[in-house]
Amino acid sequence: MDDPPDLAKDVPASAWAIHARGVRKRFRGGALALDGLDLSIPRGGVHGLLGPNGSGKSTTMRVLLGLIRPDAGEASLLGAPLPDGLPRVIDRVGAIIEEPRFFPSMTAATNLTLLARAIGAPRSRVADALQQVGLAQQSRTLARGLSLGMRQRLAIATTLLKDPDLFIFDEPTNGLDPAGIHAVRATIQDLATRGRTVVVSSHNLAEVQQVADTVSIIASGRLVWEGPVSSLVTAGAGGVRVRLGESWGPGRPLDVGVMALRVEGYEVAIEGEALHVTRGDAKVDGASVARTLGRVDVWPSELVQDSATLEDAFLALTDGAGQDMPHQGGAA
Ligand SMILES: Nc1ncnc2c1ncn2[C@@H]1O[C@H](COP(=O)(O)OP(=O)(O)OP(=O)(O)O)[C@@H](O)[C@H]1O
């Protein structure tokens, strides 16, 4: 796996939506939730904060929003250093950290109107916010009559009342059915299309792969990889799988094709009726593989370029740490 590109190199903190260096947080009771976390989240687009359960995603978001004070390290939000600069920028940040509560016997629109009044946002934004999250039709539905997915979209609508530049959503699709996930994803993508920055935490890799432009992977409170999703999913994806079909069989020894490829410097693994052809970390060109095999009269029935999923990369980077917990011990 490639090292993470050093996105932060020579870039002033103000250029980032979120920037953090060496953030540490040990909770009373001993959990070291953040162990020198670095983050460089660019402005604009969707950024996935990804990590196994207990890796420190929620703690990171709480630190960034000033809800928890870190023990050490530096962080900035929209260029404002935390915690002192937070009041300057907090109105430009919309966040959902916990499941929001609504008045169950009031409509979606009334809930938003009350909130708009409480936070000093213009009432005129209520209809627009409902429209943006696809709840215009449900504006007169009582909150208790909304599905979980609709309530989550109403939660996103609350963050739109002030038209912020940066959104921070902790596990926004948690517990939603596929339709709800789709709707929330569409809302997030729409915000990014409008030039906003959306930071979404998740341990759902497929979800992040579909929605995020860039990703930070954290494990045990540390950054293990940061960069564009596209470079993460293509890292280590350079091989070619060759199906040999009918050209393979009695009288055609397996090693003819394998030998020809190895002589050309490829590594070859035999997987049933297929060969998996790699060349170190380099990307293997399928046409060259086909030519090499053709020279010894072996004709593949199918050639498929490997595509690593974010899940492959994630497991490799976190050592499959889905069950691991951060280091324990010591005092808060
Ligand atoms: N208030 C707290 N007091 C003590 N320990 C805490 C507290 N909040 C979090 N922790 C611990 O800190 C570590 C990181 O937790 P955190 O909630 O940030 O992880 P996470 O990546 O968001 O996990 P998940 O995906 O399960 O939500 C865990 O070991 C957790 O038990």
The ligand as a MOL file (V3000), in Angstrom:
LIG
                    3D

  0  0  0     0  0            999 V3000
M  V30 BEGIN CTAB
M  V30 COUNTS 31 33 0 0 0
M  V30 BEGIN ATOM
M  V30 1 N -17.2310 10.0590 27.2110 0
M  V30 2 C -16.3690 9.0390 27.1790 0
M  V30 3 N -15.8170 8.5540 28.3120 0
M  V30 4 C -14.9330 7.5410 28.2870 0
M  V30 5 N -14.5200 6.9170 27.1510 0
M  V30 6 C -15.0380 7.3640 25.9880 0
M  V30 7 C -15.9930 8.4370 25.9270 0
M  V30 8 N -16.3190 8.6510 24.6360 0
M  V30 9 C -15.6120 7.7550 23.9020 0
M  V30 10 N -14.8560 6.9830 24.7220 0
M  V30 11 C -13.9340 5.9210 24.2890 0
M  V30 12 O -13.0310 6.4880 23.3600 0
M  V30 13 C -12.7720 5.5700 22.2900 0
M  V30 14 C -13.1480 6.2240 20.9670 0
M  V30 15 O -14.5580 6.3680 20.9350 0
M  V30 16 P -15.3310 7.1060 19.7630 0
M  V30 17 O -16.7690 7.1400 20.1460 0
M  V30 18 O -14.6750 8.3930 19.4400 0
M  V30 19 O -15.0880 6.0910 18.5490 0
M  V30 20 P -15.8670 5.9590 17.1780 0
M  V30 21 O -14.8230 5.7300 16.1410 0
M  V30 22 O -16.7930 7.1060 16.9760 0
M  V30 23 O -16.6740 4.6220 17.3960 0
M  V30 24 P -18.0930 4.1300 16.7630 0
M  V30 25 O -17.8650 3.8550 15.3160 0
M  V30 26 O -18.3530 2.8740 17.5320 0
M  V30 27 O -19.0890 5.2140 17.0340 0
M  V30 28 C -13.5600 4.3160 22.6430 0
M  V30 29 O -12.7040 3.4460 23.3400 0
M  V30 30 C -14.6490 4.8260 23.5410 0
M  V30 31 O -15.0720 3.8000 24.4210 0
M  V30 END ATOM
M  V30 BEGIN BOND
M  V30 1 1 1 2
M  V30 2 1 2 3
M  V30 3 2 2 7
M  V30 4 2 3 4
M  V30 5 1 4 5
M  V30 6 2 5 6
M  V30 7 1 6 7
M  V30 8 1 6 10
M  V30 9 1 7 8
M  V30 10 2 8 9
M  V30 11 1 9 10
M  V30 12 1 10 11
M  V30 13 1 11 12
M  V30 14 1 11 30
M  V30 15 1 12 13
M  V30 16 1 13 14
M  V30 17 1 13 28
M  V30 18 1 14 15
M  V30 19 1 15 16
M  V30 20 2 16 17
M  V30 21 1 16 18
M  V30 22 1 16 19
M  V30 23 1 19 20
M  V30 24 2 20 21
M  V30 25 1 20 22
M  V30 26 1 20 23
M  V30 27 1 23 24
M  V30 28 2 24 25
M  V30 29 1 24 26
M  V30 30 1 24 27
M  V30 31 1 28 29
M  V30 32 1 28 30
M  V30 33 1 30 31
M  V30 END BOND
M  V30 END CTAB
M  END
